[in-house]
Amino acid sequence: MINPLLLGPVTGPKRPLKPYLPDEAQKISDGIGHGRLVIHAHADDAGTVVTIGTYRDSGSSVYLHGNNHVRQVADTFDSPAQALASFERLHGDTMRPGPALATPAEHEAAAARTPIGTQAAGPQPPAVETETVPFLRRRRWQPRRRP
């Protein structure tokens, strides 16, 4: 059997740059990414992320279930107050404010949208200042001689 690592570099990307998402999940993801859907809180529902958010343009609130390609609208509300009250009643013990952490696929999609040659905005390391210090030569330790 031939070792595949010895065959050389693999041609082509190993996975697509932008993952395929069904239409509804893609619309939700675009709404969050473009700021049209504001996420108020998230919670863990037996290993699945659930979130509550409000669309800026219509003012309607949605209860979202899942992440990435499995994200779907589970319920809709007329106001953010109704949505948050219902969400807190269902997931009060695991409820956290704001959106959930981005998944690896969401990080990859954001990196794919960043133009090549630009660096992601973030904290820059402090400038290193060099300082010249005089070199002191130490004498080598020798045992004391007795007369």
CNS distance restraints for C-alpha pairs under 8 A (distance, minus, plus):
assign (resid   2 and name CA) (resid   6 and name CA) 7.93 0.50 0.50
assign (resid   3 and name CA) (resid   7 and name CA) 7.28 0.50 0.50
assign (resid   4 and name CA) (resid   8 and name CA) 7.94 0.50 0.50
assign (resid  17 and name CA) (resid 108 and name CA) 7.13 0.50 0.50
assign (resid  17 and name CA) (resid 109 and name CA) 6.68 0.50 0.50
assign (resid  17 and name CA) (resid 112 and name CA) 6.07 0.50 0.50
assign (resid  18 and name CA) (resid 108 and name CA) 7.45 0.50 0.50
assign (resid  18 and name CA) (resid 109 and name CA) 5.39 0.50 0.50
assign (resid  18 and name CA) (resid 112 and name CA) 7.02 0.50 0.50
assign (resid  19 and name CA) (resid 105 and name CA) 7.19 0.50 0.50
assign (resid  19 and name CA) (resid 109 and name CA) 7.39 0.50 0.50
assign (resid  20 and name CA) (resid  69 and name CA) 7.41 0.50 0.50
assign (resid  21 and name CA) (resid  25 and name CA) 5.96 0.50 0.50
assign (resid  21 and name CA) (resid  26 and name CA) 5.36 0.50 0.50
assign (resid  21 and name CA) (resid  68 and name CA) 7.16 0.50 0.50
assign (resid  21 and name CA) (resid  69 and name CA) 4.76 0.50 0.50
assign (resid  22 and name CA) (resid  26 and name CA) 5.92 0.50 0.50
assign (resid  22 and name CA) (resid  69 and name CA) 6.21 0.50 0.50
assign (resid  23 and name CA) (resid  27 and name CA) 6.15 0.50 0.50
assign (resid  24 and name CA) (resid  28 and name CA) 6.31 0.50 0.50
assign (resid  24 and name CA) (resid  71 and name CA) 7.93 0.50 0.50
assign (resid  24 and name CA) (resid  72 and name CA) 6.75 0.50 0.50
assign (resid  25 and name CA) (resid  29 and name CA) 6.07 0.50 0.50
assign (resid  25 and name CA) (resid  68 and name CA) 6.80 0.50 0.50
assign (resid  25 and name CA) (resid  69 and name CA) 5.67 0.50 0.50
assign (resid  25 and name CA) (resid  70 and name CA) 6.65 0.50 0.50
assign (resid  25 and name CA) (resid  71 and name CA) 5.24 0.50 0.50
assign (resid  25 and name CA) (resid  72 and name CA) 6.01 0.50 0.50
assign (resid  26 and name CA) (resid  30 and name CA) 6.01 0.50 0.50
assign (resid  26 and name CA) (resid  69 and name CA) 7.52 0.50 0.50
assign (resid  27 and name CA) (resid  31 and name CA) 6.03 0.50 0.50
assign (resid  28 and name CA) (resid  32 and name CA) 6.31 0.50 0.50
assign (resid  28 and name CA) (resid  37 and name CA) 7.68 0.50 0.50
assign (resid  28 and name CA) (resid  71 and name CA) 7.67 0.50 0.50
assign (resid  28 and name CA) (resid  72 and name CA) 7.82 0.50 0.50
assign (resid  29 and name CA) (resid  33 and name CA) 6.07 0.50 0.50
assign (resid  29 and name CA) (resid  68 and name CA) 7.45 0.50 0.50
assign (resid  30 and name CA) (resid  34 and name CA) 5.88 0.50 0.50
assign (resid  31 and name CA) (resid  35 and name CA) 6.02 0.50 0.50
assign (resid  31 and name CA) (resid  36 and name CA) 4.85 0.50 0.50
assign (resid  31 and name CA) (resid  37 and name CA) 4.97 0.50 0.50
assign (resid  32 and name CA) (resid  36 and name CA) 6.12 0.50 0.50
assign (resid  32 and name CA) (resid  37 and name CA) 4.82 0.50 0.50
assign (resid  32 and name CA) (resid  38 and name CA) 6.53 0.50 0.50
assign (resid  32 and name CA) (resid  39 and name CA) 7.59 0.50 0.50
assign (resid  36 and name CA) (resid  55 and name CA) 5.62 0.50 0.50
assign (resid  36 and name CA) (resid  56 and name CA) 5.37 0.50 0.50
assign (resid  36 and name CA) (resid  57 and name CA) 6.99 0.50 0.50
assign (resid  37 and name CA) (resid  53 and name CA) 6.31 0.50 0.50
assign (resid  37 and name CA) (resid  54 and name CA) 5.55 0.50 0.50
assign (resid  37 and name CA) (resid  55 and name CA) 4.41 0.50 0.50
assign (resid  37 and name CA) (resid  56 and name CA) 6.20 0.50 0.50
assign (resid  38 and name CA) (resid  53 and name CA) 5.24 0.50 0.50
assign (resid  38 and name CA) (resid  54 and name CA) 5.31 0.50 0.50
assign (resid  38 and name CA) (resid  55 and name CA) 6.29 0.50 0.50
assign (resid  38 and name CA) (resid  56 and name CA) 7.10 0.50 0.50
assign (resid  39 and name CA) (resid  51 and name CA) 6.88 0.50 0.50
assign (resid  39 and name CA) (resid  52 and name CA) 5.86 0.50 0.50
assign (resid  39 and name CA) (resid  53 and name CA) 4.05 0.50 0.50
assign (resid  39 and name CA) (resid  54 and name CA) 6.61 0.50 0.50
assign (resid  39 and name CA) (resid  98 and name CA) 5.91 0.50 0.50
assign (resid  39 and name CA) (resid  99 and name CA) 5.37 0.50 0.50
assign (resid  40 and name CA) (resid  51 and name CA) 7.57 0.50 0.50
assign (resid  40 and name CA) (resid  52 and name CA) 5.79 0.50 0.50
assign (resid  40 and name CA) (resid  53 and name CA) 5.25 0.50 0.50
assign (resid  40 and name CA) (resid  54 and name CA) 7.61 0.50 0.50
assign (resid  40 and name CA) (resid  84 and name CA) 8.00 0.50 0.50
assign (resid  40 and name CA) (resid  97 and name CA) 6.15 0.50 0.50
assign (resid  40 and name CA) (resid  98 and name CA) 4.92 0.50 0.50
assign (resid  40 and name CA) (resid  99 and name CA) 6.64 0.50 0.50
assign (resid  41 and name CA) (resid  51 and name CA) 5.74 0.50 0.50
assign (resid  41 and name CA) (resid  52 and name CA) 5.59 0.50 0.50
assign (resid  41 and name CA) (resid  53 and name CA) 7.25 0.50 0.50
assign (resid  41 and name CA) (resid  95 and name CA) 6.70 0.50 0.50
assign (resid  41 and name CA) (resid  96 and name CA) 5.58 0.50 0.50
assign (resid  41 and name CA) (resid  97 and name CA) 4.27 0.50 0.50
assign (resid  41 and name CA) (resid  98 and name CA) 4.50 0.50 0.50
assign (resid  41 and name CA) (resid  99 and name CA) 5.84 0.50 0.50
assign (resid  41 and name CA) (resid 100 and name CA) 7.81 0.50 0.50
assign (resid  42 and name CA) (resid  49 and name CA) 6.89 0.50 0.50
assign (resid  42 and name CA) (resid  50 and name CA) 5.60 0.50 0.50
assign (resid  42 and name CA) (resid  51 and name CA) 4.16 0.50 0.50
assign (resid  42 and name CA) (resid  52 and name CA) 6.42 0.50 0.50
assign (resid  42 and name CA) (resid  95 and name CA) 5.76 0.50 0.50
assign (resid  42 and name CA) (resid  96 and name CA) 5.41 0.50 0.50
assign (resid  42 and name CA) (resid  97 and name CA) 6.39 0.50 0.50
assign (resid  42 and name CA) (resid  98 and name CA) 6.47 0.50 0.50
assign (resid  42 and name CA) (resid  99 and name CA) 5.85 0.50 0.50
assign (resid  42 and name CA) (resid 100 and name CA) 5.82 0.50 0.50
assign (resid  43 and name CA) (resid  49 and name CA) 5.88 0.50 0.50
assign (resid  43 and name CA) (resid  50 and name CA) 5.37 0.50 0.50
assign (resid  43 and name CA) (resid  51 and name CA) 6.37 0.50 0.50
assign (resid  43 and name CA) (resid  91 and name CA) 6.41 0.50 0.50
assign (resid  43 and name CA) (resid  94 and name CA) 5.21 0.50 0.50
assign (resid  43 and name CA) (resid  95 and name CA) 4.46 0.50 0.50
assign (resid  43 and name CA) (resid  96 and name CA) 5.98 0.50 0.50
assign (resid  43 and name CA) (resid 100 and name CA) 7.89 0.50 0.50
assign (resid  44 and name CA) (resid  48 and name CA) 5.68 0.50 0.50
assign (resid  44 and name CA) (resid  49 and name CA) 4.89 0.50 0.50
assign (resid  44 and name CA) (resid  50 and name CA) 6.21 0.50 0.50
assign (resid  44 and name CA) (resid  91 and name CA) 7.76 0.50 0.50
assign (resid  44 and name CA) (resid  94 and name CA) 5.97 0.50 0.50
assign (resid  44 and name CA) (resid  95 and name CA) 7.38 0.50 0.50
assign (resid  45 and name CA) (resid  49 and name CA) 6.08 0.50 0.50
assign (resid  45 and name CA) (resid  50 and name CA) 6.48 0.50 0.50
assign (resid  45 and name CA) (resid  91 and name CA) 7.51 0.50 0.50
assign (resid  48 and name CA) (resid  65 and name CA) 7.36 0.50 0.50
assign (resid  48 and name CA) (resid  66 and name CA) 5.70 0.50 0.50
assign (resid  48 and name CA) (resid  67 and name CA) 7.72 0.50 0.50
assign (resid  49 and name CA) (resid  65 and name CA) 6.39 0.50 0.50
assign (resid  49 and name CA) (resid  66 and name CA) 5.24 0.50 0.50
assign (resid  49 and name CA) (resid  67 and name CA) 6.52 0.50 0.50
assign (resid  49 and name CA) (resid 100 and name CA) 7.61 0.50 0.50
assign (resid  50 and name CA) (resid  63 and name CA) 7.31 0.50 0.50
assign (resid  50 and name CA) (resid  64 and name CA) 5.58 0.50 0.50
assign (resid  50 and name CA) (resid  65 and name CA) 4.56 0.50 0.50
assign (resid  50 and name CA) (resid  66 and name CA) 5.93 0.50 0.50
assign (resid  51 and name CA) (resid  63 and name CA) 5.94 0.50 0.50
assign (resid  51 and name CA) (resid  64 and name CA) 5.09 0.50 0.50
assign (resid  51 and name CA) (resid  65 and name CA) 6.61 0.50 0.50
assign (resid  51 and name CA) (resid  99 and name CA) 7.25 0.50 0.50
assign (resid  51 and name CA) (resid 100 and name CA) 7.78 0.50 0.50
assign (resid  52 and name CA) (resid  61 and name CA) 7.20 0.50 0.50
assign (resid  52 and name CA) (resid  62 and name CA) 5.84 0.50 0.50
assign (resid  52 and name CA) (resid  63 and name CA) 4.65 0.50 0.50
assign (resid  52 and name CA) (resid  64 and name CA) 6.08 0.50 0.50
assign (resid  52 and name CA) (resid  83 and name CA) 6.94 0.50 0.50
assign (resid  52 and name CA) (resid  84 and name CA) 7.08 0.50 0.50
assign (resid  52 and name CA) (resid  87 and name CA) 7.06 0.50 0.50
assign (resid  53 and name CA) (resid  61 and name CA) 5.53 0.50 0.50
assign (resid  53 and name CA) (resid  62 and name CA) 5.50 0.50 0.50
assign (resid  53 and name CA) (resid  63 and name CA) 6.70 0.50 0.50
assign (resid  53 and name CA) (resid  64 and name CA) 7.81 0.50 0.50
assign (resid  53 and name CA) (resid  80 and name CA) 7.61 0.50 0.50
assign (resid  54 and name CA) (resid  59 and name CA) 6.07 0.50 0.50
assign (resid  54 and name CA) (resid  60 and name CA) 5.68 0.50 0.50
assign (resid  54 and name CA) (resid  61 and name CA) 4.07 0.50 0.50
assign (resid  54 and name CA) (resid  62 and name CA) 6.17 0.50 0.50
assign (resid  54 and name CA) (resid  80 and name CA) 6.47 0.50 0.50
assign (resid  55 and name CA) (resid  59 and name CA) 5.28 0.50 0.50
assign (resid  55 and name CA) (resid  60 and name CA) 5.76 0.50 0.50
assign (resid  55 and name CA) (resid  61 and name CA) 6.29 0.50 0.50
assign (resid  55 and name CA) (resid  62 and name CA) 7.99 0.50 0.50
assign (resid  59 and name CA) (resid  78 and name CA) 7.51 0.50 0.50
assign (resid  59 and name CA) (resid  79 and name CA) 6.86 0.50 0.50
assign (resid  59 and name CA) (resid  80 and name CA) 7.86 0.50 0.50
assign (resid  60 and name CA) (resid  76 and name CA) 7.12 0.50 0.50
assign (resid  60 and name CA) (resid  77 and name CA) 6.03 0.50 0.50
assign (resid  60 and name CA) (resid  78 and name CA) 5.19 0.50 0.50
assign (resid  60 and name CA) (resid  79 and name CA) 5.92 0.50 0.50
assign (resid  60 and name CA) (resid  80 and name CA) 7.31 0.50 0.50
assign (resid  61 and name CA) (resid  76 and name CA) 5.71 0.50 0.50
assign (resid  61 and name CA) (resid  77 and name CA) 4.98 0.50 0.50
assign (resid  61 and name CA) (resid  78 and name CA) 6.27 0.50 0.50
assign (resid  61 and name CA) (resid  79 and name CA) 5.99 0.50 0.50
assign (resid  61 and name CA) (resid  80 and name CA) 5.62 0.50 0.50
assign (resid  61 and name CA) (resid  83 and name CA) 6.29 0.50 0.50
assign (resid  62 and name CA) (resid  73 and name CA) 6.41 0.50 0.50
assign (resid  62 and name CA) (resid  74 and name CA) 7.49 0.50 0.50
assign (resid  62 and name CA) (resid  75 and name CA) 5.82 0.50 0.50
assign (resid  62 and name CA) (resid  76 and name CA) 4.45 0.50 0.50
assign (resid  62 and name CA) (resid  77 and name CA) 6.15 0.50 0.50
assign (resid  62 and name CA) (resid  83 and name CA) 7.26 0.50 0.50
assign (resid  63 and name CA) (resid  73 and name CA) 5.84 0.50 0.50
assign (resid  63 and name CA) (resid  74 and name CA) 5.49 0.50 0.50
assign (resid  63 and name CA) (resid  75 and name CA) 5.03 0.50 0.50
assign (resid  63 and name CA) (resid  76 and name CA) 6.15 0.50 0.50
assign (resid  63 and name CA) (resid  83 and name CA) 7.38 0.50 0.50
assign (resid  63 and name CA) (resid  87 and name CA) 7.83 0.50 0.50
assign (resid  64 and name CA) (resid  71 and name CA) 6.58 0.50 0.50
assign (resid  64 and name CA) (resid  72 and name CA) 5.58 0.50 0.50
assign (resid  64 and name CA) (resid  73 and name CA) 4.65 0.50 0.50
assign (resid  64 and name CA) (resid  74 and name CA) 5.59 0.50 0.50
assign (resid  64 and name CA) (resid  75 and name CA) 7.34 0.50 0.50
assign (resid  65 and name CA) (resid  70 and name CA) 7.88 0.50 0.50
assign (resid  65 and name CA) (resid  71 and name CA) 5.54 0.50 0.50
assign (resid  65 and name CA) (resid  72 and name CA) 5.49 0.50 0.50
assign (resid  65 and name CA) (resid  73 and name CA) 6.39 0.50 0.50
assign (resid  65 and name CA) (resid  74 and name CA) 6.11 0.50 0.50
assign (resid  66 and name CA) (resid  70 and name CA) 5.50 0.50 0.50
assign (resid  66 and name CA) (resid  71 and name CA) 4.29 0.50 0.50
assign (resid  66 and name CA) (resid  72 and name CA) 6.61 0.50 0.50
assign (resid  67 and name CA) (resid  71 and name CA) 4.69 0.50 0.50
assign (resid  67 and name CA) (resid 103 and name CA) 7.90 0.50 0.50
assign (resid  68 and name CA) (resid 103 and name CA) 7.87 0.50 0.50
assign (resid  68 and name CA) (resid 105 and name CA) 7.41 0.50 0.50
assign (resid  68 and name CA) (resid 106 and name CA) 7.55 0.50 0.50
assign (resid  76 and name CA) (resid  83 and name CA) 7.78 0.50 0.50
assign (resid  77 and name CA) (resid  82 and name CA) 6.48 0.50 0.50
assign (resid  77 and name CA) (resid  83 and name CA) 5.70 0.50 0.50
assign (resid  78 and name CA) (resid  82 and name CA) 7.16 0.50 0.50
assign (resid  78 and name CA) (resid  83 and name CA) 7.87 0.50 0.50
assign (resid  79 and name CA) (resid  83 and name CA) 6.44 0.50 0.50
assign (resid  80 and name CA) (resid  84 and name CA) 6.02 0.50 0.50
assign (resid  81 and name CA) (resid  85 and name CA) 6.09 0.50 0.50
assign (resid  82 and name CA) (resid  86 and name CA) 6.16 0.50 0.50
assign (resid  83 and name CA) (resid  87 and name CA) 6.01 0.50 0.50
assign (resid  84 and name CA) (resid  88 and name CA) 5.92 0.50 0.50
assign (resid  85 and name CA) (resid  89 and name CA) 6.17 0.50 0.50
assign (resid  86 and name CA) (resid  90 and name CA) 6.31 0.50 0.50
assign (resid  87 and name CA) (resid  91 and name CA) 5.84 0.50 0.50
assign (resid  87 and name CA) (resid  92 and name CA) 7.23 0.50 0.50
assign (resid  88 and name CA) (resid  92 and name CA) 4.35 0.50 0.50
assign (resid  88 and name CA) (resid  95 and name CA) 6.90 0.50 0.50
assign (resid  91 and name CA) (resid  95 and name CA) 5.62 0.50 0.50
assign (resid 102 and name CA) (resid 106 and name CA) 5.76 0.50 0.50
assign (resid 102 and name CA) (resid 107 and name CA) 6.47 0.50 0.50
assign (resid 103 and name CA) (resid 107 and name CA) 6.36 0.50 0.50
assign (resid 104 and name CA) (resid 108 and name CA) 6.22 0.50 0.50
assign (resid 105 and name CA) (resid 109 and name CA) 6.18 0.50 0.50
assign (resid 106 and name CA) (resid 110 and name CA) 6.19 0.50 0.50
assign (resid 107 and name CA) (resid 111 and name CA) 6.17 0.50 0.50
assign (resid 108 and name CA) (resid 112 and name CA) 6.08 0.50 0.50
assign (resid 109 and name CA) (resid 113 and name CA) 6.37 0.50 0.50
assign (resid 110 and name CA) (resid 114 and name CA) 6.54 0.50 0.50
assign (resid 114 and name CA) (resid 118 and name CA) 7.23 0.50 0.50
assign (resid 114 and name CA) (resid 120 and name CA) 7.69 0.50 0.50
